[in-house]
Amino acid sequence: MATKRRVTCVNHDRDGDVTHIGNKTEWGIVDKQTAIAQIESGTYHYYVCQPGTNPTAIEVVSGPTGKYLRTVADGQKANNLDNLSEC
């Protein structure tokens, strides 16, 4: 079973795409490619949980330019990766 890791910060490139996710106080920062491999292998289950919201899983999605990370839509903007602070 995958170990759960709460994500509290992200880094973006100039286009606004997520390049890293992290939690500096609990486990550090990993790049997007590592996080994708860990999710797909079942090693880690990454999620976002902001105050006043429910935990929201981070999933791997295949897009026109390759795989990327996003949170599962739940109608709560605070749980979106783009709304987290920079690492």
C-alpha positions as CSV (number, residue, x, y, z in Angstrom):
1,M,0.0,0.0,0.0
2,A,1.2,3.5,-0.9
3,T,2.6,5.8,1.8
4,K,0.6,9.0,2.0
5,R,2.4,12.3,1.5
6,R,0.7,15.7,2.0
7,V,1.8,18.4,-0.5
8,T,2.0,21.9,0.9
9,C,4.0,23.7,-1.8
10,V,4.8,23.6,-5.5
11,N,7.3,25.1,-8.0
12,H,6.3,26.2,-11.5
13,D,8.1,26.9,-14.7
14,R,7.7,30.2,-16.7
15,D,4.6,28.7,-18.4
16,G,3.0,28.0,-15.1
17,D,3.4,24.2,-15.2
18,V,4.2,22.4,-12.0
19,T,7.9,21.3,-11.9
20,H,8.2,20.2,-8.3
21,I,5.9,19.3,-5.3
22,G,6.9,19.3,-1.7
23,N,6.4,19.5,2.0
24,K,9.5,21.1,3.4
25,T,8.8,20.2,7.0
26,E,7.9,16.6,6.6
27,W,9.6,15.0,3.5
28,G,11.2,17.6,1.3
29,I,10.7,18.4,-2.4
30,V,10.6,16.1,-5.4
31,D,10.6,16.9,-9.1
32,K,7.5,16.2,-11.3
33,Q,9.1,13.2,-13.0
34,T,9.9,11.5,-9.7
35,A,6.5,12.2,-8.3
36,I,4.8,10.8,-11.4
37,A,6.9,7.6,-11.2
38,Q,6.2,7.2,-7.5
39,I,2.4,7.6,-8.0
40,E,2.3,5.2,-10.9
41,S,4.4,2.6,-9.1
42,G,2.2,2.9,-6.0
43,T,5.1,3.9,-3.8
44,Y,3.5,7.2,-2.7
45,H,0.0,8.7,-2.7
46,Y,0.3,12.5,-2.8
47,Y,-2.5,14.7,-1.7
48,V,-3.4,18.3,-0.9
49,C,-5.4,19.3,2.3
50,Q,-5.7,23.0,3.0
51,P,-7.4,24.2,6.2
52,G,-11.2,23.9,5.9
53,T,-11.0,21.5,2.9
54,N,-11.1,17.7,2.5
55,P,-8.0,15.9,1.3
56,T,-7.7,15.8,-2.5
57,A,-5.6,13.3,-4.3
58,I,-2.9,14.3,-6.8
59,E,-3.2,12.3,-10.0
60,V,-1.1,11.7,-13.1
61,V,-2.7,12.8,-16.4
62,S,-1.5,12.3,-19.9
63,G,-1.6,15.5,-22.0
64,P,-0.5,16.6,-25.5
65,T,3.0,17.4,-24.2
66,G,3.4,14.4,-21.8
67,K,2.4,13.5,-18.3
68,Y,1.6,16.1,-15.7
69,L,0.2,16.3,-12.1
70,R,-3.1,17.7,-11.1
71,T,-5.5,17.4,-8.1
72,V,-8.8,15.6,-8.5
73,A,-11.5,18.1,-9.0
74,D,-13.6,18.6,-5.9
75,G,-15.0,22.1,-6.3
76,Q,-12.6,23.6,-3.7
77,K,-10.1,26.0,-5.2
78,A,-7.9,26.0,-2.1
79,N,-7.0,22.4,-2.9
80,N,-5.7,23.1,-6.4
81,L,-1.9,22.7,-6.9
82,D,-1.8,26.1,-8.5
83,N,-3.1,27.7,-5.3
84,L,-0.3,26.4,-3.1
85,S,2.7,28.5,-2.2
86,E,6.0,28.1,-3.9
87,C,8.5,25.7,-2.3
